[in-house]
Amino acid sequence: MRAVILYHPNQEFAGMAEDYVKDFERIHADRSIELISLDTPAGADMARLYDVVRYPAILAIADDGSLQKLWQDRPWPLMDEVSTYAGDSLEVTDLLEYHSVSLTPSH
């Protein structure tokens, strides 16, 4: 299981997302949250895959790629709630391949 934050790094709430991850990893040193930019193909594909329409968003994703929980926009959940989902088992490319999502634009 893993937790991911999808965000726009150069927009208003980028600092909030980055601070949330720093604080989370300070409190829960054995767990991590992955920050993924929506400005990257992987981030945009993930947002489409899970139908994320408001940002920043926290996603809890099972090892099989299924979405377990989604928090969009604010208010965000308590860090203890997110810690039940956080880990680092799958990479973004593995997850997108599992769901047959292409990282390259189609023509």
SEVO-923260 format. One record per residue: residue number from 1; x, y, z of N, C-alpha, C in turn; residue in one letter. Coordinates in steps of 0.001 Angstrom, whole numbers, always signed. Layout:
! residues N
+-----+---------+---------+---------+---------+---------+---------+---------+---------+---------+------+
| seq |    n_c1 |    n_c2 |    n_c3 |   ca_c1 |   ca_c2 |   ca_c3 |    c_c1 |    c_c2 |    c_c3 | type |
+-----+---------+---------+---------+---------+---------+---------+---------+---------+---------+------+
| NUM |       X |       Y |       Z |       X |       Y |       Z |       X |       Y |       Z |    a |
...
+-----+---------+---------+---------+---------+---------+---------+---------+---------+---------+------+
END
This chain:
! residues 107
+-----+---------+---------+---------+---------+---------+---------+---------+---------+---------+------+
| seq |    n_c1 |    n_c2 |    n_c3 |   ca_c1 |   ca_c2 |   ca_c3 |    c_c1 |    c_c2 |    c_c3 | type |
+-----+---------+---------+---------+---------+---------+---------+---------+---------+---------+------+
|   1 |    +855 |   -1173 |      +0 |      +0 |      +0 |      +0 |    +899 |   +1233 |      +0 |    m |
|   2 |    +411 |   +2275 |    -651 |   +1204 |   +3507 |    -696 |    +293 |   +4715 |    -693 |    r |
|   3 |    +870 |   +5846 |    -316 |    +151 |   +7120 |    -335 |    +884 |   +8062 |   -1278 |    a |
|   4 |     +91 |   +8807 |   -2048 |    +629 |   +9709 |   -3065 |     -88 |  +11043 |   -2933 |    v |
|   5 |    +649 |  +12124 |   -3131 |     +27 |  +13452 |   -3252 |    +246 |  +13921 |   -4684 |    i |
|   6 |    -852 |  +14188 |   -5381 |    -806 |  +14795 |   -6712 |    -969 |  +16298 |   -6528 |    l |
|   7 |     -62 |  +17060 |   -7107 |    -117 |  +18512 |   -6921 |    +565 |  +19231 |   -8071 |    y |
|   8 |    +311 |  +20531 |   -8139 |    +996 |  +21407 |   -9098 |   +2113 |  +22117 |   -8322 |    h |
|   9 |   +3384 |  +21805 |   -8600 |   +4475 |  +22361 |   -7795 |   +4653 |  +23869 |   -7864 |    p |
|  10 |   +4120 |  +24523 |   -8872 |   +4316 |  +25972 |   -8995 |   +3040 |  +26765 |   -8745 |    n |
|  11 |   +2112 |  +26172 |   -8020 |    +870 |  +26884 |   -7751 |    +679 |  +27118 |   -6259 |    q |
|  12 |    -409 |  +27758 |   -5932 |    -680 |  +28268 |   -4594 |    -481 |  +27266 |   -3454 |    e |
|  13 |    -959 |  +26048 |   -3600 |    -923 |  +25102 |   -2488 |    +261 |  +24129 |   -2537 |    f |
|  14 |   +1246 |  +24402 |   -3369 |   +2412 |  +23526 |   -3467 |   +3148 |  +23439 |   -2137 |    a |
|  15 |   +3336 |  +24558 |   -1491 |   +4032 |  +24586 |    -197 |   +3296 |  +23770 |    +848 |    g |
|  16 |   +1978 |  +23816 |    +810 |   +1179 |  +23045 |   +1756 |   +1416 |  +21548 |   +1556 |    m |
|  17 |   +1446 |  +21101 |    +306 |   +1672 |  +19685 |      +6 |   +3083 |  +19269 |    +425 |    a |
|  18 |   +4068 |  +20079 |    +100 |   +5447 |  +19755 |    +439 |   +5666 |  +19738 |   +1950 |    e |
|  19 |   +5073 |  +20694 |   +2664 |   +5179 |  +20724 |   +4120 |   +4475 |  +19535 |   +4760 |    d |
|  20 |   +3342 |  +19133 |   +4209 |   +2611 |  +17986 |   +4724 |   +3493 |  +16738 |   +4662 |    y |
|  21 |   +4174 |  +16542 |   +3538 |   +5048 |  +15376 |   +3377 |   +6214 |  +15443 |   +4356 |    v |
|  22 |   +6847 |  +16605 |   +4486 |   +7973 |  +16756 |   +5418 |   +7530 |  +16457 |   +6846 |    k |
|  23 |   +6420 |  +17034 |   +7257 |   +5914 |  +16813 |   +8617 |   +5527 |  +15353 |   +8820 |    d |
|  24 |   +4878 |  +14768 |   +7817 |   +4467 |  +13367 |   +7900 |   +5680 |  +12465 |   +8104 |    f |
|  25 |   +6723 |  +12660 |   +7304 |   +7901 |  +11803 |   +7380 |   +8708 |  +12048 |   +8649 |    e |
|  26 |   +8569 |  +13224 |   +9245 |   +9217 |  +13487 |  +10535 |   +8489 |  +12722 |  +11638 |    r |
|  27 |   +7171 |  +12707 |  +11591 |   +6363 |  +12042 |  +12617 |   +6348 |  +10525 |  +12414 |    i |
|  28 |   +6252 |  +10090 |  +11175 |   +6180 |   +8665 |  +10822 |   +7421 |   +8305 |  +10013 |    h |
|  29 |   +8543 |   +8189 |  +10692 |   +9831 |   +7998 |  +10020 |   +9895 |   +6703 |   +9209 |    a |
|  30 |   +9072 |   +5719 |   +9542 |   +9111 |   +4442 |   +8835 |   +8185 |   +4394 |   +7631 |    d |
|  31 |   +7504 |   +5488 |   +7330 |   +6543 |   +5541 |   +6229 |   +6850 |   +6750 |   +5354 |    r |
|  32 |   +6315 |   +6735 |   +4128 |   +6553 |   +7870 |   +3236 |   +5314 |   +8149 |   +2381 |    s |
|  33 |   +5234 |   +9377 |   +1933 |   +4222 |   +9809 |    +970 |   +4983 |  +10299 |    -247 |    i |
|  34 |   +4554 |   +9861 |   -1403 |   +5217 |  +10250 |   -2646 |   +4548 |  +11500 |   -3223 |    e |
|  35 |   +5340 |  +12525 |   -3497 |   +4848 |  +13731 |   -4167 |   +4983 |  +13529 |   -5670 |    l |
|  36 |   +3885 |  +13701 |   -6403 |   +3930 |  +13550 |   -7854 |   +3342 |  +14805 |   -8490 |    i |
|  37 |   +4121 |  +15407 |   -9355 |   +3691 |  +16620 |  -10044 |   +2680 |  +16290 |  -11135 |    s |
|  38 |   +1627 |  +17063 |  -11185 |    +638 |  +16934 |  -12251 |   +1175 |  +17470 |  -13577 |    l |
|  39 |   +2320 |  +18124 |  -13529 |   +2939 |  +18652 |  -14736 |   +3761 |  +17598 |  -15468 |    d |
|  40 |   +3844 |  +16396 |  -14915 |   +4562 |  +15298 |  -15554 |   +3558 |  +14349 |  -16212 |    t |
|  41 |   +3988 |  +13606 |  -17217 |   +3073 |  +12630 |  -17832 |   +2543 |  +11605 |  -16820 |    p |
|  42 |   +3415 |  +11145 |  -15914 |   +2982 |  +10153 |  -14914 |   +1920 |  +10739 |  -13987 |    a |
|  43 |   +2101 |  +11986 |  -13562 |   +1119 |  +12627 |  -12691 |    -204 |  +12857 |  -13386 |    g |
|  44 |    -158 |  +13327 |  -14627 |   -1386 |  +13556 |  -15395 |   -2118 |  +12241 |  -15659 |    a |
|  45 |   -1356 |  +11187 |  -15982 |   -1972 |   +9882 |  -16217 |   -2627 |   +9338 |  -14955 |    d |
|  46 |   -1968 |   +9518 |  -13820 |   -2524 |   +9036 |  -12560 |   -3812 |   +9780 |  -12213 |    m |
|  47 |   -3834 |  +11085 |  -12453 |   -5047 |  +11868 |  -12184 |   -6200 |  +11384 |  -13054 |    a |
|  48 |   -5932 |  +11092 |  -14311 |   -6979 |  +10560 |  -15197 |   -7433 |   +9171 |  -14756 |    r |
|  49 |   -6475 |   +8334 |  -14409 |   -6769 |   +6964 |  -14018 |   -7720 |   +6912 |  -12817 |    l |
|  50 |   -7479 |   +7770 |  -11827 |   -8280 |   +7757 |  -10606 |   -9335 |   +8861 |  -10556 |    y |
|  51 |   -9530 |   +9551 |  -11674 |  -10557 |  +10581 |  -11780 |  -10408 |  +11676 |  -10719 |    d |
|  52 |   -9174 |  +12128 |  -10543 |   -8889 |  +13214 |   -9605 |   -9104 |  +14528 |  -10339 |    v |
|  53 |   -9953 |  +15392 |   -9785 |  -10276 |  +16646 |  -10460 |   -9977 |  +17887 |   -9619 |    v |
|  54 |   -9679 |  +17707 |   -8342 |   -9333 |  +18841 |   -7480 |   -7977 |  +18568 |   -6846 |    r |
|  55 |   -7177 |  +19628 |   -6783 |   -5796 |  +19474 |   -6331 |   -5463 |  +20489 |   -5255 |    y |
|  56 |   -4494 |  +20146 |   -4422 |   -3785 |  +18886 |   -4339 |   -4684 |  +17771 |   -3802 |    p |
|  57 |   -4312 |  +16550 |   -4102 |   -5090 |  +15388 |   -3689 |   -4170 |  +14334 |   -3091 |    a |
|  58 |   -4684 |  +13634 |   -2078 |   -3953 |  +12510 |   -1484 |   -4676 |  +11238 |   -1903 |    i |
|  59 |   -3918 |  +10288 |   -2430 |   -4470 |   +9013 |   -2851 |   -3836 |   +7895 |   -2036 |    l |
|  60 |   -4658 |   +6975 |   -1577 |   -4177 |   +5752 |    -940 |   -4412 |   +4633 |   -1940 |    a |
|  61 |   -3333 |   +3984 |   -2356 |   -3395 |   +3004 |   -3438 |   -2889 |   +1653 |   -2940 |    i |
|  62 |   -3683 |    +617 |   -3153 |   -3294 |    -744 |   -2759 |   -2224 |   -1275 |   -3697 |    a |
|  63 |   -1582 |   -2357 |   -3297 |    -521 |   -2948 |   -4110 |   -1016 |   -3423 |   -5471 |    d |
|  64 |   -2301 |   -3746 |   -5572 |   -2846 |   -4179 |   -6865 |   -3289 |   -3002 |   -7732 |    d |
|  65 |   -3062 |   -1772 |   -7245 |   -3398 |    -576 |   -8005 |   -4780 |     -29 |   -7745 |    g |
|  66 |   -5564 |    -691 |   -6928 |   -6910 |    -189 |   -6652 |   -6854 |    +981 |   -5676 |    s |
|  67 |   -7726 |   +1935 |   -5907 |   -7798 |   +3119 |   -5060 |   -8528 |   +2767 |   -3776 |    l |
|  68 |   -7876 |   +2978 |   -2644 |   -8471 |   +2676 |   -1350 |   -9159 |   +3885 |    -731 |    q |
|  69 |   -8571 |   +5052 |    -937 |   -9111 |   +6282 |    -349 |   -8599 |   +7458 |   -1158 |    k |
|  70 |   -9431 |   +8483 |   -1270 |   -9064 |   +9690 |   -2006 |   -9533 |  +10910 |   -1239 |    l |
|  71 |   -8607 |  +11818 |    -996 |   -8928 |  +13101 |    -395 |   -8566 |  +14164 |   -1423 |    w |
|  72 |   -9540 |  +14929 |   -1867 |   -9286 |  +15980 |   -2860 |   -9455 |  +17338 |   -2213 |    q |
|  73 |   -8544 |  +18227 |   -2559 |   -8595 |  +19596 |   -2067 |   -8420 |  +19594 |    -552 |    d |
|  74 |   -8963 |  +20568 |    +121 |   -8859 |  +20648 |   +1569 |  -10240 |  +20502 |   +2177 |    r |
|  75 |  -10386 |  +20170 |   +3425 |   -9342 |  +19881 |   +4415 |   -8752 |  +18494 |   +4196 |    p |
|  76 |   -7497 |  +18362 |   +4570 |   -6809 |  +17084 |   +4442 |   -6998 |  +16254 |   +5697 |    w |
|  77 |   -6780 |  +14949 |   +5582 |   -6959 |  +14067 |   +6735 |   -5825 |  +14227 |   +7736 |    p |
|  78 |   -6056 |  +13698 |   +8935 |   -4991 |  +13655 |   +9923 |   -3875 |  +12735 |   +9421 |    l |
|  79 |   -2665 |  +13052 |   +9781 |   -1525 |  +12258 |   +9321 |   -1602 |  +10819 |   +9804 |    m |
|  80 |   -2179 |  +10597 |  +10977 |   -2320 |   +9229 |  +11468 |   -3234 |   +8406 |  +10567 |    d |
|  81 |   -4251 |   +9034 |  +10005 |   -5129 |   +8316 |   +9084 |   -4379 |   +7936 |   +7808 |    e |
|  82 |   -3595 |   +8852 |   +7274 |   -2825 |   +8583 |   +6061 |   -1756 |   +7526 |   +6332 |    v |
|  83 |   -1213 |   +7494 |   +7538 |    -133 |   +6548 |   +7841 |    -581 |   +5094 |   +7710 |    s |
|  84 |   -1861 |   +4824 |   +7847 |   -2344 |   +3444 |   +7683 |   -2221 |   +2980 |   +6235 |    t |
|  85 |   -2135 |   +3931 |   +5307 |   -2025 |   +3614 |   +3888 |    -609 |   +3777 |   +3350 |    y |
|  86 |    +218 |   +4561 |   +4032 |   +1532 |   +4933 |   +3494 |   +2516 |   +3776 |   +3516 |    a |
|  87 |   +3374 |   +3773 |   +2545 |   +4422 |   +2776 |   +2402 |   +5173 |   +3081 |   +1134 |    g |
|  88 |   +5836 |   +2105 |    +572 |   +6529 |   +2348 |    -686 |   +6697 |   +1046 |   -1460 |    d |
|  89 |   +5595 |    +468 |   -1912 |   +5686 |    -824 |   -2577 |   +5721 |    -742 |   -4093 |    s |
|  90 |   +4919 |    +105 |   -4718 |   +4869 |    +182 |   -6179 |   +5415 |   +1512 |   -6672 |    l |
|  91 |   +6064 |   +1480 |   -7796 |   +6482 |   +2707 |   -8463 |   +5348 |   +3184 |   -9363 |    e |
|  92 |   +5334 |   +4455 |   -9696 |   +4281 |   +5017 |  -10536 |   +4208 |   +4289 |  -11871 |    v |
|  93 |   +5329 |   +4032 |  -12504 |   +5300 |   +3372 |  -13808 |   +4742 |   +1959 |  -13707 |    t |
|  94 |   +5041 |   +1244 |  -12619 |   +4479 |     -94 |  -12419 |   +2967 |     -22 |  -12295 |    d |
|  95 |   +2486 |    +957 |  -11555 |   +1052 |   +1117 |  -11345 |    +334 |   +1438 |  -12654 |    l |
|  96 |    +897 |   +2340 |  -13439 |    +273 |   +2714 |  -14700 |    +317 |   +1552 |  -15694 |    l |
|  97 |   +1404 |    +794 |  -15687 |   +1472 |    -384 |  -16546 |    +435 |   -1416 |  -16142 |    e |
|  98 |    +209 |   -1577 |  -14845 |    -789 |   -2517 |  -14349 |   -2167 |   -2185 |  -14913 |    y |
|  99 |   -2439 |    -885 |  -15029 |   -3727 |    -432 |  -15537 |   -3692 |    -137 |  -17036 |    h |
| 100 |   -2610 |    -486 |  -17696 |   -2434 |    -292 |  -19144 |   -2585 |   +1169 |  -19554 |    s |
| 101 |   -2004 |   +2060 |  -18774 |   -2024 |   +3488 |  -19093 |    -681 |   +3835 |  -19693 |    v |
| 102 |    -689 |   +4486 |  -20830 |    +542 |   +4847 |  -21520 |   +1096 |   +6163 |  -20996 |    s |
| 103 |   +2406 |   +6225 |  -20847 |   +3056 |   +7465 |  -20447 |   +3417 |   +8316 |  -21640 |    l |
| 104 |   +3264 |   +7786 |  -22833 |   +3590 |   +8553 |  -24037 |   +2297 |   +9023 |  -24702 |    t |
| 105 |   +2331 |  +10231 |  -25242 |   +1112 |  +10749 |  -25871 |    +723 |   +9928 |  -27110 |    p |
| 106 |    -565 |   +9745 |  -27278 |   -1032 |   +9030 |  -28470 |   -1293 |  +10030 |  -29575 |    s |
| 107 |   -1148 |   +9608 |  -30788 |   -1336 |  +10511 |  -31936 |   -2534 |  +10105 |  -32733 |    h |
+-----+---------+---------+---------+---------+---------+---------+---------+---------+---------+------+
END
